[in-house]
């Protein structure tokens, strides 16, 4: 591994218990070298799906040193560790998590010319707003309104409307649990691909601390418009540029129309965003797919290595699962077929039953296997 060492935090974290308990029997918060620690802590309110069971222990860290100390303490104790940012890409099982959940709440937004550095705990949608509106920087404007934390963006290689963070991330600073040191990984070392990265491939090795982006100043213009829906909105050809702030606002409007901008009062936004990734088919798989009844009009986009990417939303809809499908506490969004939603009282089991029904229906209709995009914790599709 060629990651550059940025520093080493020495010493093992120690847990210090304060108080014997609270009225009503709930354990009192504890501190881990000044870090808030809570036992049997609800996790559902910390996720955008608002479902799932509790954490045996929830640790909230506000500095990089606190993050590393908490990780080291869990590793030293040999207990499971779940790193939680904005909770926008998680499905947590109803039994909860039997170890330590580390909630990263670090803050840090710095701009040096066109270089943007974000602490892992920064709210992604707010960081995009500041980059565009306050600093006039292009490169993330089509990623406006995406929920979650900055530290999660390289893990999933977050993307939308023709942009993905792999296009602008220059470095990721992370704690390497295997080497017990802080390393800086270059863009190439992150091994980005469609909704994937080195961090996702090795989920138990790296904890992202900071992310650096190389953005651009185009004198008030956006990056090239690469998504047909956005180009149509502006009446321009693909690869043309449009006013930066207008591009940002247009994406927010498009996302809101699909229930993809968080609104506590709107159950269509009680989701993990796109639940399935768009299938990438090999040449042989694509030819087989095209022989299926009704598949001839499916969206098709060139993908690396001679593959073809098609639309999961299209497949779901054409397989008979339209907007709002479902009669229980978990249904498809009434605004977008790619979002599975909690209508207010759903359990993880409710959501996964719907996801399996849709996955199996698409497989039967088109011979294509849908893959979940959110991370599954204590459950499997």
C-alpha positions in Angstrom: 0.0 0.0 0.0 1.4 3.3 -1.1 -0.7 5.6 1.2 1.4 8.3 2.8 1.5 8.2 6.6 0.1 11.4 8.1 0.6 10.7 11.7 0.1 8.2 14.5 -2.1 8.6 17.5 -0.4 6.8 20.4 -1.9 5.2 23.5 -5.0 3.2 24.1 -8.3 4.7 24.9 -9.7 4.1 28.4 -13.3 4.0 29.4 -14.4 6.0 32.5 -17.8 5.3 33.9 -19.7 8.2 35.5 -22.8 7.6 37.5 -24.7 4.4 38.4 -27.8 5.0 36.3 -30.8 7.1 35.6 -34.4 7.0 37.1 -36.4 4.4 35.2 -33.5 2.0 34.9 -31.9 3.4 31.7 -28.1 3.4 31.9 -26.5 6.8 32.2 -24.2 8.0 29.5 -20.5 7.2 30.0 -17.4 8.9 28.7 -14.6 7.4 26.7 -11.8 9.9 27.4 -14.3 12.7 27.2 -16.4 11.1 24.4 -20.1 10.6 25.0 -21.0 6.9 25.4 -24.5 5.6 25.7 -25.7 2.1 26.2 -28.7 0.5 24.5 -29.0 3.6 22.3 -31.8 3.8 19.6 -30.3 3.9 16.1 -33.5 4.4 14.1 -33.6 8.2 14.7 -30.0 8.4 13.4 -30.9 6.9 10.0 -33.0 8.4 7.1 -35.1 5.2 7.0 -35.9 5.6 10.7 -35.9 1.9 11.4 -33.8 -0.7 13.0 -32.9 -1.8 16.5 -30.6 -0.2 19.1 -26.8 -0.2 19.5 -25.3 -2.0 22.5 -23.1 1.0 22.8 -23.2 4.3 20.9 -20.1 6.5 20.9 -20.2 10.0 19.5 -16.8 11.5 18.5 -16.2 15.2 17.6 -12.5 15.1 16.7 -10.3 12.9 14.6 -8.4 11.9 17.8 -11.7 10.9 19.5 -12.6 8.8 16.4 -9.3 7.0 16.4 -9.4 6.4 20.2 -12.9 4.9 19.9 -11.9 2.6 17.1 -8.9 1.5 19.0 -10.9 0.8 22.1 -13.4 -1.3 20.2 -10.6 -3.2 18.4 -8.7 -3.8 21.6 -11.9 -5.2 23.2 -12.5 -7.4 20.1 -16.0 -6.2 19.7 -17.9 -5.4 16.4 -17.7 -1.8 15.2 -20.1 0.1 13.0 -19.1 3.5 11.7 -22.1 5.8 11.4 -22.2 9.2 9.6 -25.5 10.6 8.3 -27.2 7.3 8.3 -28.5 7.8 4.8 -27.2 4.6 3.3 -27.9 2.0 6.0 -30.5 -0.7 6.6 -30.1 -1.7 10.3 -31.8 -5.0 11.4 -34.5 -5.0 14.0 -32.2 -6.7 16.5 -29.9 -3.7 16.3 -26.1 -3.8 16.5 -24.4 -6.0 19.2 -21.2 -3.9 19.5 -20.0 -0.3 19.3 -21.6 2.1 16.9 -19.2 5.1 16.3 -21.1 8.2 15.3 -18.7 10.6 13.6 -19.7 14.2 14.3 -16.4 15.9 13.3 -16.6 19.4 11.8 -14.4 21.1 9.3 -14.9 23.0 6.0 -11.9 24.7 4.5 -11.2 26.1 1.1 -7.8 27.0 -0.3 -8.2 28.3 -3.8 -10.1 25.5 -5.6 -9.2 22.8 -3.0 -12.0 21.9 -0.6 -11.3 19.8 2.5 -14.2 18.4 4.5 -14.1 16.6 7.9 -15.9 13.3 7.7 -18.7 14.4 9.9 -19.7 17.4 7.8 -23.2 17.3 6.4 -22.7 16.7 2.7 -25.7 18.7 1.4 -24.7 21.7 3.4 -21.1 21.4 2.2 -22.2 21.4 -1.4 -24.4 24.5 -0.8 -21.4 26.4 0.7 -19.0 25.3 -2.1 -21.4 26.5 -4.8 -23.0 29.6 -3.2 -20.3 31.0 -1.0 -17.2 30.0 -3.1 -18.5 29.7 -6.7 -16.8 26.3 -7.1 -17.9 23.7 -9.6 -17.5 20.0 -9.4 -20.2 19.0 -6.9 -23.1 21.1 -8.0 -25.0 18.1 -9.5 -24.6 16.3 -6.2 -26.8 18.8 -4.4 -29.4 17.6 -1.9 -27.9 14.2 -1.3 -28.2 13.3 2.4 -25.5 11.9 4.5 -22.0 12.9 5.7 -18.9 13.9 3.7 -17.0 10.9 5.0 -19.4 8.5 3.4 -19.1 9.9 -0.1 -15.8 8.2 -1.1 -17.0 4.9 0.4 -19.9 4.6 -2.0 -18.4 6.8 -4.7 -21.6 8.9 -4.4 -22.9 10.1 -7.7 -26.0 11.6 -9.4 -27.0 13.5 -12.5 -23.8 12.7 -14.4 -21.3 13.6 -11.5 -19.7 11.3 -9.0 -17.2 12.2 -6.3 -14.5 10.1 -7.9 -14.2 12.9 -10.5 -13.1 15.5 -7.9 -11.7 13.7 -4.9 -7.9 14.1 -4.8 -7.1 12.6 -1.4 -8.8 10.7 1.4 -7.3 10.8 4.9 -8.2 7.7 6.8 -7.3 5.7 9.9 -6.0 2.3 8.8 -7.0 -0.1 11.5 -4.7 -2.9 10.1 -1.6 -0.7 10.2 -2.7 1.4 13.3 -1.9 4.7 11.6 -3.4 7.6 9.7 -2.8 7.4 6.0 -3.5 9.6 3.0 -4.8 7.8 -0.1 -4.6 9.3 -3.5 -7.6 9.2 -5.9 -6.0 6.2 -7.7 -5.4 4.4 -4.4 -9.1 4.7 -3.6 -9.8 2.4 -6.5 -13.1 4.0 -7.4 -15.6 2.4 -9.7 -19.4 2.6 -10.1 -20.8 3.0 -6.5 -17.7 1.3 -5.2 -14.3 2.0 -3.8 -11.4 0.5 -1.8 -13.2 1.5 1.4 -16.3 -0.4 0.5 -14.2 -3.4 -0.6 -12.4 -3.4 2.8 -15.1 -2.2 5.2 -13.3 -3.3 8.3 -10.0 -1.7 7.5 -10.4 2.1 6.9 -12.3 4.8 8.8 -12.5 8.0 6.8 -11.4 11.1 8.6 -11.1 13.8 5.9 -11.8 14.2 2.2 -10.1 16.6 -0.2 -11.6 17.7 -3.4 -10.1 19.5 -6.4 -12.9 21.7 -7.6 -12.9 24.4 -10.4 -13.7 28.0 -10.9 -15.4 28.4 -14.2 -16.4 32.1 -13.7 -19.9 31.3 -12.5 -20.5 28.3 -14.8 -21.1 24.7 -13.9 -19.1 21.7 -15.0 -20.2 20.1 -18.3 -23.9 18.9 -18.2 -23.7 15.2 -18.8 -27.2 14.0 -17.7 -29.9 14.1 -20.3 -32.6 15.2 -17.8 -30.6 18.2 -16.7 -29.7 19.1 -20.3 -33.3 19.0 -21.2 -34.2 21.2 -18.3 -31.9 23.9 -19.5 -32.5 23.3 -23.2 -28.8 22.7 -23.9 -26.7 20.0 -25.5 -24.9 17.5 -23.2 -21.4 18.7 -22.3 -22.4 22.4 -22.4 -22.1 24.5 -19.2 -24.9 26.4 -17.5 -24.9 29.0 -14.7 -23.5 27.3 -11.6 -26.1 28.3 -9.0 -28.9 27.5 -11.5 -27.5 24.1 -12.0 -27.4 23.5 -8.3 -31.0 24.8 -7.9 -32.2 22.7 -10.8 -30.8 19.5 -9.3 -32.4 20.3 -5.9 -35.8 20.7 -7.6 -35.4 17.5 -9.6 -34.4 15.6 -6.5 -37.2 17.0 -4.4 -39.7 16.0 -7.1 -38.5 12.4 -6.7 -38.7 12.5 -2.9 -34.9 12.5 -2.7 -34.4 15.6 -0.5 -35.0 15.0 3.2 -38.3 16.3 4.6 -39.4 14.9 8.0 -43.0 15.5 7.1 -42.8 13.6 3.8 -42.7 9.8 4.2 -41.5 9.5 0.6 -38.1 10.8 1.9 -38.0 8.2 4.7 -35.7 6.1 2.5 -32.1 5.2 1.8 -32.3 6.9 -1.5 -31.8 4.6 -4.5 -32.2 1.1 -3.0 -30.8 -0.7 -6.0 -27.8 0.1 -8.1 -28.3 0.3 -11.9 -27.3 -3.1 -13.3 -24.1 -3.2 -15.4 -24.4 -6.1 -17.8 -21.7 -7.9 -19.7 -22.1 -8.2 -23.5 -23.6 -11.7 -23.1 -25.9 -10.7 -20.3 -27.1 -7.7 -22.3 -27.9 -9.8 -25.3 -29.8 -12.2 -23.2 -31.7 -9.4 -21.5 -32.7 -7.9 -24.9 -34.5 -11.1 -25.8 -36.9 -10.7 -22.9 -40.4 -9.4 -23.8 -40.5 -5.6 -23.5 -36.8 -5.2 -22.9 -36.1 -3.7 -26.3 -36.9 -0.2 -25.1 -34.9 -0.3 -21.9 -32.4 2.5 -21.3 -28.8 1.5 -22.3 -25.6 3.3 -21.5 -22.0 2.3 -22.4 -20.0 1.0 -19.4 -16.4 0.0 -19.1 -15.0 -3.2 -20.5 -17.7 -3.5 -23.1 -20.5 -3.6 -20.6 -23.9 -1.9 -20.8 -25.6 -0.1 -17.9 -29.4 -0.1 -17.7 -31.9 1.5 -15.4 -33.0 -0.2 -12.2 -35.9 2.2 -11.9 -37.1 1.2 -15.4 -36.8 -2.5 -14.7 -38.8 -2.2 -11.4 -41.5 -0.2 -13.1 -41.8 -2.5 -16.1 -41.8 -5.6 -13.9 -45.0 -4.4 -12.4 -43.9 -2.4 -9.3 -45.1 1.1 -9.9 -44.8 4.2 -7.8 -46.4 3.7 -4.4 -46.4 -0.1 -4.8 -47.2 -2.0 -1.6 -50.0 -2.0 1.0 -48.0 -2.4 4.2 -45.9 -0.1 6.4 -43.1 -0.2 3.7 -43.9 0.8 0.1 -42.2 2.1 -2.9 -42.1 5.9 -3.0 -45.1 7.6 -4.6 -42.6 9.8 -6.5 -39.9 7.3 -7.6 -39.8 3.5 -8.1 -36.1 3.2 -6.9 -36.8 4.3 -3.3 -38.2 1.9 -0.7 -39.8 3.9 2.0 -40.9 3.7 5.6 -44.5 5.0 5.9 -44.1 5.6 9.6 -44.2 2.3 11.4 -42.1 -0.1 9.2 -39.6 -2.5 10.6 -36.5 -3.7 8.8 -38.2 -7.0 8.1 -41.1 -5.1 6.4 -38.7 -3.2 4.2 -36.6 -6.3 3.2 -39.7 -8.3 2.4 -40.7 -5.6 -0.1 -37.1 -5.5 -1.4 -37.0 -9.2 -2.0 -40.4 -9.2 -3.7 -39.1 -6.5 -6.1 -35.7 -8.2 -6.7 -37.4 -11.5 -7.4 -40.0 -10.0 -9.7 -37.3 -8.2 -11.8 -35.3 -11.4 -12.0 -38.3 -13.3 -13.2 -39.4 -10.7 -15.8 -36.0 -9.7 -17.2 -33.3 -12.2 -15.9 -31.5 -9.3 -14.3 -30.3 -9.5 -10.6 -30.8 -6.3 -8.7 -28.1 -5.5 -6.1 -28.9 -3.4 -3.0 -27.0 -0.1 -2.7 -27.5 0.6 1.0 -25.2 -1.2 3.5 -27.0 -4.0 5.3 -26.3 -4.3 9.1 -27.4 -7.5 10.7 -29.6 -8.4 7.8 -29.2 -9.6 4.2 -31.2 -9.2 1.0 
